[in-house]
């Protein structure tokens, strides 16, 4: 999912309009929204962290969302089993 030990913070957000404009074409909010529609408990924390940066994102935020999407793709056929309750 997200790289272990990778920290996302507001300090990473762009400080200038030029830097902010560079990421303006990235479909970040669309990706977050798509994942929210099918969120599984095993991705909810990572999704929560990445959703804080929809307005001021930089490449590491986008990379984290891509990691979540790749994880979902790799694990789409797996299920979570909570002692007889399948999620």
N, CA, C and O atoms as CSV, one atom per row, in Angstrom:
chain,resi,resn,atom,element,x,y,z
A,1,UNK,N,N,0.855,-1.173,0.000
A,1,UNK,CA,C,0.000,0.000,0.000
A,1,UNK,C,C,0.893,1.225,0.000
A,1,UNK,O,O,1.656,1.413,-0.948
A,2,UNK,N,N,0.834,2.055,1.008
A,2,UNK,CA,C,1.774,3.171,1.093
A,2,UNK,C,C,3.102,2.606,1.572
A,2,UNK,O,O,3.133,1.641,2.335
A,3,UNK,N,N,4.183,3.199,1.131
A,3,UNK,CA,C,5.493,2.724,1.559
A,3,UNK,C,C,5.648,2.877,3.052
A,3,UNK,O,O,5.383,3.943,3.609
A,4,UNK,N,N,6.079,1.809,3.700
A,4,UNK,CA,C,6.266,1.846,5.143
A,4,UNK,C,C,7.358,2.848,5.475
A,4,UNK,O,O,8.403,2.872,4.825
A,5,UNK,N,N,7.124,3.656,6.461
A,5,UNK,CA,C,8.083,4.664,6.868
A,5,UNK,C,C,7.976,5.964,6.080
A,5,UNK,O,O,8.659,6.937,6.401
A,6,UNK,N,N,7.132,5.994,5.058
A,6,UNK,CA,C,6.952,7.205,4.250
A,6,UNK,C,C,5.999,8.131,4.979
A,6,UNK,O,O,4.891,7.727,5.334
A,7,UNK,N,N,6.410,9.353,5.203
A,7,UNK,CA,C,5.596,10.315,5.923
A,7,UNK,C,C,5.067,11.371,4.962
A,7,UNK,O,O,5.811,11.918,4.149
A,8,UNK,N,N,3.788,11.644,5.067
A,8,UNK,CA,C,3.172,12.716,4.295
A,8,UNK,C,C,2.797,13.828,5.264
A,8,UNK,O,O,2.225,13.565,6.321
A,9,UNK,N,N,3.117,15.068,4.908
A,9,UNK,CA,C,2.817,16.167,5.817
A,9,UNK,C,C,2.488,17.438,5.044
A,9,UNK,O,O,2.758,17.540,3.847
A,10,UNK,N,N,1.907,18.392,5.736
A,10,UNK,CA,C,1.559,19.683,5.149
A,10,UNK,C,C,2.816,20.460,4.750
A,10,UNK,O,O,2.760,21.295,3.847
A,11,UNK,N,N,3.945,20.200,5.408
A,11,UNK,CA,C,5.186,20.895,5.068
A,11,UNK,C,C,5.642,20.570,3.648
A,11,UNK,O,O,6.401,21.334,3.052
A,12,UNK,N,N,5.186,19.441,3.101
A,12,UNK,CA,C,5.554,19.053,1.745
A,12,UNK,C,C,4.721,19.782,0.690
A,12,UNK,O,O,5.067,19.764,-0.491
A,13,UNK,N,N,3.652,20.409,1.099
A,13,UNK,CA,C,2.748,21.061,0.155
A,13,UNK,C,C,3.448,22.219,-0.553
A,13,UNK,O,O,4.340,22.849,0.015
A,14,UNK,N,N,3.045,22.499,-1.787
A,14,UNK,CA,C,3.704,23.563,-2.557
A,14,UNK,C,C,3.508,24.930,-1.916
A,14,UNK,O,O,2.450,25.235,-1.365
A,15,UNK,N,N,4.547,25.738,-2.003
A,15,UNK,CA,C,4.503,27.077,-1.392
A,15,UNK,C,C,4.256,28.180,-2.422
A,15,UNK,O,O,3.946,29.310,-2.045
A,16,UNK,N,N,4.387,27.873,-3.706
A,16,UNK,CA,C,4.204,28.893,-4.737
A,16,UNK,C,C,3.113,28.467,-5.712
A,16,UNK,O,O,2.776,27.287,-5.812
A,17,UNK,N,N,2.572,29.440,-6.423
A,17,UNK,CA,C,1.542,29.156,-7.422
A,17,UNK,C,C,2.099,28.317,-8.568
A,17,UNK,O,O,1.382,27.492,-9.134
A,18,UNK,N,N,3.351,28.516,-8.911
A,18,UNK,CA,C,3.962,27.748,-9.995
A,18,UNK,C,C,4.019,26.265,-9.615
A,18,UNK,O,O,3.655,25.400,-10.412
A,19,UNK,N,N,4.473,25.983,-8.410
A,19,UNK,CA,C,4.553,24.591,-7.950
A,19,UNK,C,C,3.160,23.987,-7.821
A,19,UNK,O,O,2.958,22.816,-8.141
A,20,UNK,N,N,2.216,24.766,-7.362
A,20,UNK,CA,C,0.843,24.290,-7.220
A,20,UNK,C,C,0.239,23.989,-8.590
A,20,UNK,O,O,-0.485,23.006,-8.751
A,21,UNK,N,N,0.535,24.829,-9.569
A,21,UNK,CA,C,0.024,24.647,-10.919
A,21,UNK,C,C,0.589,23.401,-11.590
A,21,UNK,O,O,-0.074,22.789,-12.428
A,22,UNK,N,N,1.806,23.026,-11.225
A,22,UNK,CA,C,2.436,21.847,-11.805
A,22,UNK,C,C,1.647,20.577,-11.525
A,22,UNK,O,O,1.646,19.661,-12.347
A,23,UNK,N,N,0.989,20.504,-10.404
A,23,UNK,CA,C,0.233,19.316,-10.017
A,23,UNK,C,C,-1.261,19.472,-10.307
A,23,UNK,O,O,-2.044,18.578,-9.988
A,24,UNK,N,N,-1.663,20.582,-10.900
A,24,UNK,CA,C,-3.093,20.851,-11.097
A,24,UNK,C,C,-3.771,19.875,-12.062
A,24,UNK,O,O,-4.983,19.679,-11.974
A,25,UNK,N,N,-3.032,19.268,-12.966
A,25,UNK,CA,C,-3.627,18.334,-13.917
A,25,UNK,C,C,-3.737,16.912,-13.403
A,25,UNK,O,O,-4.264,16.044,-14.100
A,26,UNK,N,N,-3.254,16.658,-12.206
A,26,UNK,CA,C,-3.280,15.316,-11.627
A,26,UNK,C,C,-4.690,15.028,-11.099
A,26,UNK,O,O,-5.241,15.846,-10.361
A,27,UNK,N,N,-5.284,13.890,-11.458
A,27,UNK,CA,C,-6.651,13.561,-11.008
A,27,UNK,C,C,-6.676,13.003,-9.581
A,27,UNK,O,O,-7.250,11.945,-9.325
A,28,UNK,N,N,-6.049,13.725,-8.670
A,28,UNK,CA,C,-5.894,13.279,-7.283
A,28,UNK,C,C,-7.246,13.082,-6.592
A,28,UNK,O,O,-7.507,12.017,-6.032
A,29,UNK,N,N,-8.095,14.092,-6.629
A,29,UNK,CA,C,-9.397,14.004,-5.956
A,29,UNK,C,C,-10.251,12.888,-6.559
A,29,UNK,O,O,-10.972,12.199,-5.837
A,30,UNK,N,N,-10.171,12.709,-7.869
A,30,UNK,CA,C,-10.913,11.637,-8.531
A,30,UNK,C,C,-10.428,10.267,-8.044
A,30,UNK,O,O,-11.234,9.372,-7.790
A,31,UNK,N,N,-9.130,10.116,-7.919
A,31,UNK,CA,C,-8.569,8.847,-7.435
A,31,UNK,C,C,-8.986,8.575,-5.993
A,31,UNK,O,O,-9.385,7.458,-5.663
A,32,UNK,N,N,-8.896,9.586,-5.137
A,32,UNK,CA,C,-9.317,9.434,-3.734
A,32,UNK,C,C,-10.799,9.074,-3.679
A,32,UNK,O,O,-11.186,8.162,-2.949
A,33,UNK,N,N,-11.621,9.774,-4.433
A,33,UNK,CA,C,-13.058,9.500,-4.448
A,33,UNK,C,C,-13.377,8.101,-4.929
A,33,UNK,O,O,-14.273,7.448,-4.395
A,34,UNK,N,N,-12.650,7.634,-5.934
A,34,UNK,CA,C,-12.875,6.283,-6.458
A,34,UNK,C,C,-12.561,5.234,-5.406
A,34,UNK,O,O,-13.287,4.252,-5.253
A,35,UNK,N,N,-11.476,5.452,-4.689
A,35,UNK,CA,C,-11.090,4.490,-3.648
A,35,UNK,C,C,-12.090,4.535,-2.495
A,35,UNK,O,O,-12.387,3.499,-1.899
A,36,UNK,N,N,-12.610,5.711,-2.175
A,36,UNK,CA,C,-13.586,5.828,-1.088
A,36,UNK,C,C,-14.849,5.022,-1.379
A,36,UNK,O,O,-15.486,4.516,-0.454
A,37,UNK,N,N,-15.215,4.899,-2.645
A,37,UNK,CA,C,-16.419,4.153,-3.006
A,37,UNK,C,C,-16.293,2.668,-2.682
A,37,UNK,O,O,-17.297,2.002,-2.428
A,38,UNK,N,N,-15.096,2.160,-2.689
A,38,UNK,CA,C,-14.921,0.726,-2.463
A,38,UNK,C,C,-13.927,0.455,-1.346
A,38,UNK,O,O,-13.244,-0.569,-1.361
A,39,UNK,N,N,-13.838,1.355,-0.380
A,39,UNK,CA,C,-12.833,1.225,0.659
A,39,UNK,C,C,-13.018,-0.027,1.485
A,39,UNK,O,O,-14.108,-0.359,1.950
A,40,UNK,N,N,-11.913,-0.695,1.640
A,40,UNK,CA,C,-11.855,-1.867,2.494
A,40,UNK,C,C,-11.170,-1.438,3.786
A,40,UNK,O,O,-10.398,-0.479,3.791
A,41,UNK,N,N,-11.445,-2.134,4.866
A,41,UNK,CA,C,-10.832,-1.753,6.143
A,41,UNK,C,C,-9.307,-1.726,6.100
A,41,UNK,O,O,-8.682,-0.970,6.844
A,42,UNK,N,N,-8.705,-2.537,5.242
A,42,UNK,CA,C,-7.247,-2.591,5.195
A,42,UNK,C,C,-6.615,-1.392,4.492
A,42,UNK,O,O,-5.393,-1.249,4.524
A,43,UNK,N,N,-7.402,-0.533,3.863
A,43,UNK,CA,C,-6.850,0.651,3.214
A,43,UNK,C,C,-7.391,1.952,3.801
A,43,UNK,O,O,-7.010,3.032,3.351
A,44,UNK,N,N,-8.254,1.867,4.777
A,44,UNK,CA,C,-8.919,3.069,5.285
A,44,UNK,C,C,-7.946,4.079,5.895
A,44,UNK,O,O,-8.128,5.283,5.709
A,45,UNK,N,N,-6.924,3.626,6.613
A,45,UNK,CA,C,-5.980,4.579,7.212
A,45,UNK,C,C,-5.185,5.303,6.134
A,45,UNK,O,O,-5.065,6.528,6.164
A,46,UNK,N,N,-4.642,4.547,5.180
A,46,UNK,CA,C,-3.858,5.161,4.102
A,46,UNK,C,C,-4.714,6.152,3.314
A,46,UNK,O,O,-4.238,7.223,2.937
A,47,UNK,N,N,-5.946,5.803,3.072
A,47,UNK,CA,C,-6.859,6.690,2.357
A,47,UNK,C,C,-7.125,7.955,3.161
A,47,UNK,O,O,-7.167,9.053,2.606
A,48,UNK,N,N,-7.301,7.798,4.456
A,48,UNK,CA,C,-7.538,8.946,5.324
A,48,UNK,C,C,-6.351,9.913,5.284
A,48,UNK,O,O,-6.538,11.126,5.191
A,49,UNK,N,N,-5.144,9.379,5.352
A,49,UNK,CA,C,-3.943,10.222,5.328
A,49,UNK,C,C,-3.838,10.969,4.004
A,49,UNK,O,O,-3.610,12.179,3.990
A,50,UNK,N,N,-4.001,10.259,2.896
A,50,UNK,CA,C,-3.830,10.903,1.596
A,50,UNK,C,C,-4.934,11.909,1.276
A,50,UNK,O,O,-4.703,12.856,0.524
A,51,UNK,N,N,-6.108,11.721,1.826
A,51,UNK,CA,C,-7.216,12.633,1.510
A,51,UNK,C,C,-6.988,14.042,2.059
A,51,UNK,O,O,-7.645,14.984,1.615
A,52,UNK,N,N,-6.085,14.201,2.999
A,52,UNK,CA,C,-5.803,15.526,3.574
A,52,UNK,C,C,-5.081,16.456,2.597
A,52,UNK,O,O,-5.001,17.661,2.840
A,53,UNK,N,N,-4.561,15.918,1.506
A,53,UNK,CA,C,-3.713,16.706,0.621
A,53,UNK,C,C,-4.351,16.992,-0.733
A,53,UNK,O,O,-3.641,17.286,-1.695
A,54,UNK,N,N,-5.661,16.912,-0.826
A,54,UNK,CA,C,-6.331,17.112,-2.105
A,54,UNK,C,C,-6.108,18.512,-2.666
A,54,UNK,O,O,-6.083,18.693,-3.883
A,55,UNK,N,N,-5.949,19.473,-1.820
A,55,UNK,CA,C,-5.816,20.845,-2.291
A,55,UNK,C,C,-4.383,21.252,-2.598
A,55,UNK,O,O,-4.136,21.968,-3.569
A,56,UNK,N,N,-3.455,20.810,-1.793
A,56,UNK,CA,C,-2.047,21.188,-1.942
A,56,UNK,C,C,-1.172,19.954,-2.033
A,56,UNK,O,O,-0.456,19.630,-1.085
A,57,UNK,N,N,-1.220,19.267,-3.152
A,57,UNK,CA,C,-0.452,18.046,-3.259
A,57,UNK,C,C,0.867,18.254,-3.983
A,57,UNK,O,O,1.026,19.181,-4.778
A,58,UNK,N,N,1.794,17.378,-3.690
A,58,UNK,CA,C,3.056,17.298,-4.417
A,58,UNK,C,C,3.204,15.859,-4.887
A,58,UNK,O,O,2.360,15.014,-4.588
A,59,UNK,N,N,4.268,15.580,-5.618
A,59,UNK,CA,C,4.411,14.272,-6.240
A,59,UNK,C,C,4.388,13.115,-5.243
A,59,UNK,O,O,3.855,12.052,-5.559
A,60,UNK,N,N,4.954,13.296,-4.048
A,60,UNK,CA,C,4.954,12.184,-3.086
A,60,UNK,C,C,3.540,11.832,-2.626
A,60,UNK,O,O,3.269,10.676,-2.305
A,61,UNK,N,N,2.635,12.816,-2.589
A,61,UNK,CA,C,1.242,12.529,-2.240
A,61,UNK,C,C,0.595,11.699,-3.343
A,61,UNK,O,O,-0.107,10.727,-3.061
A,62,UNK,N,N,0.830,12.081,-4.601
A,62,UNK,CA,C,0.278,11.358,-5.732
A,62,UNK,C,C,0.857,9.949,-5.783
A,62,UNK,O,O,0.135,8.999,-6.084
A,63,UNK,N,N,2.135,9.802,-5.497
A,63,UNK,CA,C,2.781,8.485,-5.477
A,63,UNK,C,C,2.137,7.590,-4.418
A,63,UNK,O,O,1.975,6.390,-4.639
A,64,UNK,N,N,1.773,8.157,-3.287
A,64,UNK,CA,C,1.115,7.387,-2.232
A,64,UNK,C,C,-0.250,6.880,-2.701
A,64,UNK,O,O,-0.610,5.733,-2.435
A,65,UNK,N,N,-1.008,7.731,-3.397
A,65,UNK,CA,C,-2.319,7.311,-3.912
A,65,UNK,C,C,-2.142,6.207,-4.955
A,65,UNK,O,O,-2.910,5.246,-4.974
A,66,UNK,N,N,-1.150,6.336,-5.808
A,66,UNK,CA,C,-0.895,5.300,-6.817
A,66,UNK,C,C,-0.545,3.985,-6.126
A,66,UNK,O,O,-0.958,2.917,-6.579
A,67,UNK,N,N,0.213,4.057,-5.032
A,67,UNK,CA,C,0.552,2.847,-4.279
A,67,UNK,C,C,-0.701,2.166,-3.736
A,67,UNK,O,O,-0.805,0.939,-3.756
A,68,UNK,N,N,-1.644,2.961,-3.254
A,68,UNK,CA,C,-2.907,2.407,-2.750
A,68,UNK,C,C,-3.662,1.714,-3.883
A,68,UNK,O,O,-4.167,0.604,-3.711
A,69,UNK,N,N,-3.736,2.369,-5.038
A,69,UNK,CA,C,-4.443,1.784,-6.181
A,69,UNK,C,C,-3.773,0.490,-6.645
A,69,UNK,O,O,-4.458,-0.475,-6.982
A,70,UNK,N,N,-2.451,0.467,-6.664
A,70,UNK,CA,C,-1.726,-0.751,-7.041
A,70,UNK,C,C,-1.991,-1.870,-6.033
A,70,UNK,O,O,-2.189,-3.023,-6.415
A,71,UNK,N,N,-1.995,-1.525,-4.757
A,71,UNK,CA,C,-2.282,-2.510,-3.709
A,71,UNK,C,C,-3.678,-3.098,-3.904
A,71,UNK,O,O,-3.861,-4.312,-3.812
A,72,UNK,N,N,-4.650,-2.246,-4.171
A,72,UNK,CA,C,-6.007,-2.729,-4.397
A,72,UNK,C,C,-6.068,-3.650,-5.607
A,72,UNK,O,O,-6.777,-4.656,-5.593
A,73,UNK,N,N,-5.332,-3.309,-6.643
A,73,UNK,CA,C,-5.296,-4.150,-7.834
A,73,UNK,C,C,-4.681,-5.518,-7.560
A,73,UNK,O,O,-5.166,-6.540,-8.047
A,74,UNK,N,N,-3.599,-5.523,-6.767
A,74,UNK,CA,C,-2.927,-6.789,-6.449
A,74,UNK,C,C,-3.750,-7.668,-5.519
A,74,UNK,O,O,-3.617,-8.891,-5.552
A,75,UNK,N,N,-4.589,-7.071,-4.698
A,75,UNK,CA,C,-5.301,-7.838,-3.670
A,75,UNK,C,C,-6.804,-7.924,-3.935
A,75,UNK,O,O,-7.570,-8.240,-3.025
A,76,UNK,N,N,-7.235,-7.648,-5.162
A,76,UNK,CA,C,-8.677,-7.605,-5.449
A,76,UNK,C,C,-9.380,-8.940,-5.240
A,76,UNK,O,O,-10.586,-8.966,-4.994
A,77,UNK,N,N,-8.654,-10.041,-5.333
A,77,UNK,CA,C,-9.269,-11.351,-5.165
A,77,UNK,C,C,-9.151,-11.889,-3.738
A,77,UNK,O,O,-9.600,-13.000,-3.454
A,78,UNK,N,N,-8.558,-11.115,-2.856
A,78,UNK,CA,C,-8.413,-11.533,-1.466
A,78,UNK,C,C,-9.572,-10.992,-0.642
A,78,UNK,O,O,-10.189,-9.989,-1.000
A,79,UNK,N,N,-9.858,-11.668,0.463
A,79,UNK,CA,C,-10.929,-11.219,1.351
A,79,UNK,C,C,-10.389,-11.133,2.774
A,79,UNK,O,O,-9.380,-11.757,3.105
A,80,UNK,N,N,-11.060,-10.365,3.596
A,80,UNK,CA,C,-10.750,-10.320,5.009
A,80,UNK,C,C,-11.764,-11.180,5.742
A,80,UNK,O,O,-12.967,-11.081,5.499
A,81,UNK,N,N,-11.277,-12.018,6.633
A,81,UNK,CA,C,-12.143,-12.925,7.369
A,81,UNK,C,C,-11.968,-12.646,8.852
A,81,UNK,O,O,-10.903,-12.907,9.411
A,82,UNK,N,N,-12.989,-12.124,9.485
A,82,UNK,CA,C,-12.963,-11.832,10.915
A,82,UNK,C,C,-13.677,-12.934,11.675
A,82,UNK,O,O,-14.762,-12.712,12.212
A,83,UNK,N,N,-13.087,-14.115,11.729
A,83,UNK,CA,C,-13.659,-15.228,12.480
A,83,UNK,C,C,-15.045,-15.608,12.008
A,83,UNK,O,O,-15.963,-15.720,12.820
A,84,UNK,N,N,-15.213,-15.807,10.722
A,84,UNK,CA,C,-16.503,-16.231,10.188
A,84,UNK,C,C,-17.281,-15.135,9.517
A,84,UNK,O,O,-18.208,-15.409,8.754
A,85,UNK,N,N,-16.916,-13.876,9.790
A,85,UNK,CA,C,-17.563,-12.727,9.137
A,85,UNK,C,C,-16.654,-12.302,8.001
A,85,UNK,O,O,-15.545,-11.822,8.240
A,86,UNK,N,N,-17.105,-12.469,6.782
A,86,UNK,CA,C,-16.281,-12.122,5.624
A,86,UNK,C,C,-16.608,-10.726,5.173
A,86,UNK,O,O,-17.771,-10.372,4.980
A,87,UNK,N,N,-15.555,-9.924,5.003
A,87,UNK,CA,C,-15.715,-8.542,4.572
A,87,UNK,C,C,-15.224,-8.415,3.152
A,87,UNK,O,O,-15.266,-7.326,2.580
